[in-house]
Amino acid sequence: MSSRASTHVAVVMGGISAEREVSLSTGRGCAEALRQAGYTVTELDAGRDLALRLGELKPDVIFNALHGRWGEDGCAQGLFEWLGIPYTHSGVQASAVAMDKERTKALYRAHGLPVVESVLATKAEVEAAHVMPAPYVVKPYNEGSSVGVYLVHEGANAPPKLAADMPGTVMVEAFAPGRELTTTVLGDQPLAVTDILTDGWYDYAAKYETGGSRHVVPADIPAEIEAACFDYALRAHEVLGCRGMSRTDFRWDETKGIAGLILLETNTQPGMTPTSLSPEQAEHAGYAFPELCAWLVEDASCNR
């Protein structure tokens, strides 16, 4: 690739998903970091005219800072491939599969990665009766950032009433007790394990509001659990066909030792906001934020 100053990076952010605001935060932070790293940067809020705007800008590289549907489910990636512009993070297939939580879990199971029981059900079925014994979780099968997640507690008399904007089909998943752990993979390198501490459910607010959660990096966990998180996260990254950076989330019931560690999902576009996990793990591994963003730009390509 040419020198950084002569490399024009379009940071594509915002978009039209439920995670628009998070994406704007990610994009602005990454754009500033890339300027600090020496690149020529244009910030581009993705609308329905995204293809036209990119055609006008003619960037050398797209830094994909989109989150949620249309941005990390293969749709934007297909557009980038069609335009022939190198882009960061995972390609069409990995993005589409990882965004579909049920297909992700099917691949996990096929490759011996531990998960809890889950089923897909219609919104009407979930509201009519308990689809599985409580405690369980109800969530969209194709959103991220804990958007639209319901925890049904043990002993709950009635099934949940879901918001009007929940999709017609949702995932119902057995609740996995224990600690919330996560591991970022950069290229083929697991960076760290973070222990996420909250006063309640690790929901959207806990993820993105200042003080919503506390991150312990590296996690105070046994060496065998850290090694398993590294192994599982790297295997998940490879099984899904991820590129660039991904982050895999776990629950660990420490009363069960290694048998209590299960995978929840893999995020192909980890958040890069001031409260996000992956930049913290990268810093722990020796990557300052501008250099992390630069690494992703240097890794960009088509045919991902």
BELCOR-V994788 format. One record per helix or strand of 2 or more residues. SS is the DSSP state (H for helix, E for strand). FROM is the first residue (numbers start at 0). TO is the last residue. If there is no record, write none. Layout:
BEGIN
ss->{SS	SS}
from->{FROM	FROM}
to->{TO	TO}
END
This chain:
BEGIN
ss->{H	E	H	E	H	E	H	E	H	H	E	H	E	E	E	E	E	H	E	H	E	H	E	H	H}
from->{3	7	19	39	49	60	74	85	91	100	117	122	135	149	168	178	188	203	213	222	244	253	260	276	288}
to->{5	12	35	44	56	63	82	86	98	109	121	127	139	151	173	185	196	207	216	239	251	259	266	283	298}
END
